[in-house]
Amino acid sequence: MMSIFILIGAYRYYAGLAERFGKIKWHYGLFAIGVYLGTQLFFGFGYGMYKGITDPESLENADYIGFSGINLVSWLISIVAVWGVYKFLENKFEKESLKKPALEIEEIGNKEL
């Protein structure tokens, strides 16, 4: 349930970024979902392998549905990953937008009457 709220927030967060810079909103919204789910899967597989190596018998009694310490840690790591990629894209888009006015200045005298 908590993951659904995080996914909705990430989608809207990235869609707002895309709208601000004139990009396609749903592409970046789906990218945010992919970043979140990819981080969750990577963390889950990593933790599962760690548990399997250190204590193989504990895997049969594992229940990771609901609120547990490991779920809270995985949510926090995924949120940080989504935020980090967001900041990376924001900086990239700002650098791209700084280059665009130079192209528009060159086209000032080229308008046909």
C-alpha positions, -999 to +999 in steps of 0.1 A: +000+000+000+028+024+009+045+016-024+015+027-043+015+061-027+053+064-034+047+054-070+020+080-075+041+107-059+072+097-081+050+097-112+036+132-105+071+145-095+087+134-127+057+145-148+060+180-133+096+181-142+089+170-178+061+196-181+084+224-168+110+217-195+086+209-224+091+171-225+065+143-227+050+139-192+040+103-193+074+091-205+091+105-175+064+094-152+069+058-163+106+063-160+101+073-124+081+041-118+108+021-134+135+037-112+115+030-081+106-006-089+141-013-102+156-001-069+131-022-050+140-053-070+177-048-067+175-042-030+151-072-025+173-096-045+204-083-027+188-088+007+174-122-002+208-134-013+224-121+019+198-139+040+202-170+019+239-171+024+240-162+061+210-181+073+193-204+047+167-217+071+152-183+077+140-180+041+113-205+046+097-184+074+102-150+057+072-127+054+080-093+038+044-081+033+035-052+055+056-029+077+089-044+087+123-029+092+136-041+059+106-027+040+111+007+056+148+007+046+140-004+011+114+024+007+139+050+019+166+037-004+142+037-033+129+073-025+165+085-024+172+068-057+142+084-073+152+118-059+188+114-071+178+106-107+153+135-105+181+159-096+203+145-123+176+150-149+168+185-136+204+195-140+206+180-174+175+198-186+187+231-172+220+228-191+200+219-223+177+249-219+207+273-215+220+262-250+186+268-268+186+306-267+218+307-288+200+288-316+170+312-315+193+343-317+209+330-349+174+327-365+163+363-358+170+377-393+159+346-412+121+352-411+104+353-444+079+380-451 
